[in-house]
Amino acid sequence: MKVAVVGASGYTGLELLRILLRHPRVELVAATSEQRAGRSVGEAFPSLAGLMDLVFEAADPASLADRADACFTCLPHAASAPTVAALRKGGAAVVDLSADFRLRDPAAYAAAYGEHGAPDLFGRAAYGLPELHRDRIRGADFVAAPGCYPTSVLLPLTPFLREGLVEPAVHVDARSGVSGAGRKLAEDYLLAELADNVTAYSVGGGHRHVPEMEEQAGLAAGGEVRIAFVPHLLPLIRGIATTVFARPLGPLSGADARAVLERAYAEEPFVRVLPEGATPSLASVRGSNFCDVQAVVDERTGSLVLLAALDNLVKGASGQAVQCLNLMQGWPETEGLLEAPLVP
């Protein structure tokens, strides 16, 4: 299958190139970058030197749709939609890694991102979290890959919402490496600002991924769910470590809580429920498409504590997008993705 990566010089685009290089069923036919058009991929990014002979090109959706069967779009939020619309018009299947097609509520999108660039396509994409929406993704030709924070929240939380075991109001503390902010020059992301430092941001419900989390959590619960979300920036390149605090609606032991996760993910290739007493570690998922989860009950307060760790560039973005492509094509879901985490 011929595939193209649009916006291939950002962090998620580069991660896609890395993953697709080892995918046995795809042929990379194009990688676009407006800033690096005309330069070879290996020249611009020495980590890929000698591994591919592609030259970055400016994005021409009509040409890309003509040459590629499927396109991954790794463009900024609110800027991706017009390109996606042109690719879809040209007949290409699309996995979009922006937030432009994740939501179902136009008002929620407008409040978070502004005017939508392709309103005719809004709400038509399958939400690309396979563990929640595998049946809709399978055979689809248009998928919106989830955000990294929502993936880390929804995977541990939704099994408890589906079974009606917790109150529909939860609190989340999530911590991300700086690559989650994308490749951009900004004071907050300078080494001198990040090193030996941890900072919260978008506190008070202001993070743009909150509507996405609440919408998907509400679908699992069958009703409204409110999420108080506080993200933090870590002085790391990769990884998200998330803690979800929920209140059980009835008696719930630690063993019962772990059993909920085990039932939900017993057959899932990329969600690992950790043994009792173990907690998720960023080092154990780095560079992989795994999400490690754990459930603990705080006997003293009665709180349910859910833990998750994933690589924000892989299971939180590019790896998950490839997982979706595998489902869309009817291939084994793990194709090109069963790489062990990078330890140490």
Long-range contacts (C-beta under 8 A, 24 or more apart in sequence): 1-25, 1-26, 1-27, 1-69, 1-70, 1-329, 2-26, 2-27, 2-29, 2-67, 2-68, 2-69, 2-70, 3-27, 3-28, 3-29, 3-68, 3-69, 3-70, 3-71, 3-72, 3-325, 4-28, 4-29, 4-30, 4-31, 4-32, 4-64, 4-67, 4-68, 4-70, 4-71, 4-72, 4-92, 5-30, 5-31, 5-32, 5-71, 5-72, 5-74, 6-32, 6-59, 6-64, 6-71, 6-72, 6-73, 6-74, 6-75, 6-83, 6-87, 7-32, 7-33, 7-59, 7-73, 7-74, 7-75, 8-32, 8-33, 8-41, 8-56, 8-74, 9-33, 9-35, 9-36, 9-44, 9-45, 9-56, 9-183, 10-74, 10-182, 10-183, 11-179, 11-182, 11-183, 11-313, 12-74, 12-97, 12-182, 12-313, 12-317, 12-318, 13-72, 13-74, 13-318, 14-45, 14-47, 14-48, 15-313, 15-314, 15-317, 15-318, 15-319, 16-72, 16-74, 16-318, 16-321, 16-322, 17-41, 17-48, 17-52, 18-47, 18-48, 19-314, 19-318, 19-319, 19-322, 19-336, 19-337, 20-322, 20-336, 21-48, 21-51, 21-52, 22-336, 22-339, 23-322, 23-335, 23-336, 24-335, 24-336, 25-329, 25-331, 25-335, 25-336, 26-325, 26-336, 28-52, 28-54, 29-67, 29-68, 30-54, 30-57, 30-64, 30-67, 30-68, 31-56, 31-57, 32-56, 32-57, 32-58, 32-59, 32-64, 33-57, 34-58, 34-59, 59-83, 61-86, 61-87, 61-89, 61-90, 62-86, 62-90, 64-90, 64-92, 65-89, 65-90, 65-91, 65-92, 66-90, 68-92, 69-93, 70-94, 70-95, 70-325, 70-328, 71-95, 72-96, 72-97, 72-318, 72-321, 72-325, 73-97, 73-98, 74-98, 74-318, 76-182, 77-113, 77-208, 78-113, 78-114, 78-115, 78-116, 78-117, 79-117, 80-117, 81-116, 81-117, 81-118, 81-121, 82-117, 82-118, 84-118, 84-121, 85-117, 85-118, 85-120, 85-121, 88-121, 88-142, 93-141, 93-142, 93-328, 94-141, 94-142, 94-143, 95-128, 95-143, 95-145, 95-321, 95-324, 95-325, 95-328, 96-125, 96-142, 96-143, 96-144, 96-145, 97-145, 97-317, 97-318, 97-321, 99-144, 99-147, 99-208, 99-209, 99-212, 100-144, 101-125, 101-142, 101-144, 102-127, 102-144, 102-146, 102-147, 102-212, 103-211, 103-212, 103-215, 104-215, 105-211, 105-215, 108-211, 108-215, 109-211, 111-211, 112-208, 112-211, 113-208, 126-324, 127-216, 128-320, 128-321, 128-324, 129-154, 129-155, 129-216, 129-320, 130-320, 130-323, 130-324, 130-327, 130-333, 131-155, 131-264, 131-265, 131-268, 131-270, 131-271, 132-158, 132-216, 132-219, 132-220, 134-327, 137-324, 137-327, 137-328, 138-327, 138-328, 138-330, 139-327, 139-328, 139-330, 140-327, 140-328, 141-328, 143-321, 143-324, 143-328, 145-317, 145-320, 145-321, 145-324, 146-212, 146-216, 146-320, 147-209, 147-212, 147-316, 148-176, 148-180, 148-240, 148-310, 148-312, 148-313, 148-316, 148-317, 149-174, 149-176, 149-180, 149-207, 149-209, 149-213, 149-229, 149-231, 149-240, 149-242, 149-316, 150-209, 150-212, 150-213, 150-216, 151-291, 151-310, 151-315, 151-316, 151-320, 152-240, 152-241, 152-242, 152-291, 152-308, 152-309, 152-310, 152-316, 153-213, 153-217, 153-227, 153-229, 153-242, 153-244, 153-308, 154-213, 154-216, 154-217, 154-220, 155-271, 155-291, 155-293, 155-308, 156-242, 156-244, 156-261, 156-293, 156-294, 156-295, 156-306, 156-307, 156-308, 157-217, 157-220, 157-244, 157-246, 157-306, 158-216, 158-217, 158-220, 158-264, 159-260, 159-261, 159-263, 159-264, 159-265, 160-246, 160-257, 160-260, 160-304, 160-306, 161-217, 161-220, 161-221, 161-225, 162-220, 162-221, 162-264, 163-260, 164-221, 164-249, 165-248, 165-249, 165-250, 165-252, 165-260, 166-246, 166-247, 166-248, 166-249, 166-304, 167-246, 167-247, 167-248, 167-249, 168-217, 168-218, 168-221, 168-223, 168-224, 168-225, 168-226, 169-225, 169-226, 169-227, 169-228, 169-247, 170-217, 170-225, 170-226, 170-227, 170-228, 170-244, 170-245, 170-246, 171-227, 171-228, 171-230, 171-244, 171-245, 172-213, 172-227, 172-228, 172-229, 172-230, 172-242, 172-243, 172-244, 172-245, 173-230, 173-232, 173-242, 173-243, 173-245, 174-229, 174-230, 174-231, 174-232, 174-240, 174-241, 174-242, 174-243, 175-231, 175-232, 175-233, 175-234, 175-240, 175-241, 175-242, 176-231, 176-232, 176-233, 176-234, 176-239, 176-240, 176-312, 177-234, 177-236, 177-237, 177-238, 177-239, 177-240, 177-282, 177-312, 178-233, 178-234, 178-235, 178-236, 178-237, 179-237, 179-238, 179-312, 179-313, 180-240, 180-312, 180-316, 181-233, 188-233, 194-233, 194-235, 195-235, 196-235, 197-235, 198-232, 198-233, 198-234, 198-235, 199-232, 199-233, 200-230, 200-231, 200-232, 200-233, 201-231, 201-232, 201-233, 202-231, 203-230, 205-229, 207-231, 236-282, 238-282, 238-286, 238-287, 238-311, 238-312, 238-313, 239-282, 239-285, 239-286, 239-309, 239-310, 239-311, 239-312, 240-282, 240-308, 240-309, 240-310, 240-311, 240-312, 240-316, 241-280, 241-282, 241-307, 241-308, 241-309, 242-307, 242-308, 242-309, 243-305, 243-306, 243-307, 244-305, 244-306, 244-307, 244-308, 245-303, 245-304, 245-305, 245-306, 246-303, 246-304, 246-306, 247-302, 247-303, 247-304, 248-297, 248-302, 248-304, 252-297, 252-304, 253-297, 254-295, 254-296, 254-297, 254-299, 256-297, 257-295, 257-296, 257-297, 257-304, 258-294, 258-295, 260-295, 261-293, 261-294, 261-295, 265-293, 269-333, 269-334, 269-338, 270-315, 270-323, 270-334, 270-337, 279-307, 280-307, 280-308, 280-309, 281-309, 282-309, 282-311, 283-341, 283-343, 283-344, 284-309, 284-341, 284-343, 285-309, 285-310, 285-311, 285-314, 285-315, 285-341, 286-311, 286-341, 286-342, 286-343, 287-311, 287-314, 287-339, 287-341, 287-342, 288-314, 288-315, 288-319, 288-339, 288-340, 288-341, 288-342, 289-314, 289-315, 289-319, 289-320, 289-322, 289-323, 289-337, 289-339, 290-315, 290-341, 291-315, 311-341
